[in-house]
Amino acid sequence: MINYDFEGKENAITAEHLKNGEICKVVGYGQSMTPILKSGQPVICKPVTKDTPLKKNDIVLCKVKGNYYLHKISAIKNGVSYQISNNHGHVNGTINKNNIFGIVVEIL
């Protein structure tokens, strides 16, 4: 397992730790990412910087319309606009990279 600096939930506090360059263990709740992630299953997130490459189907900790999610990037437009969806095809919205704080590098 990758060593981490902070343990938290999908929220603003965890996003701040990621923005500060810390690797985080993050626990999300709900059924929206099954079967990839089960409710309460922890993941390791590395911080996303302007230089972090992001691709379709990456799971990220992001903020969409005021809510924090561990969700998938379902589409990328012009390398600047990221469509965020759950694992069942529901689109939550489109955001820019400033609202993507961490990328899942390990599912525990």
Helices and strands as residue ranges (DSSP letters): E 6-9, H 12-19, E 24-27, E 42-47, E 59-64, E 67-77, E 81-85, E 91-95, G 97-99, E 100-107
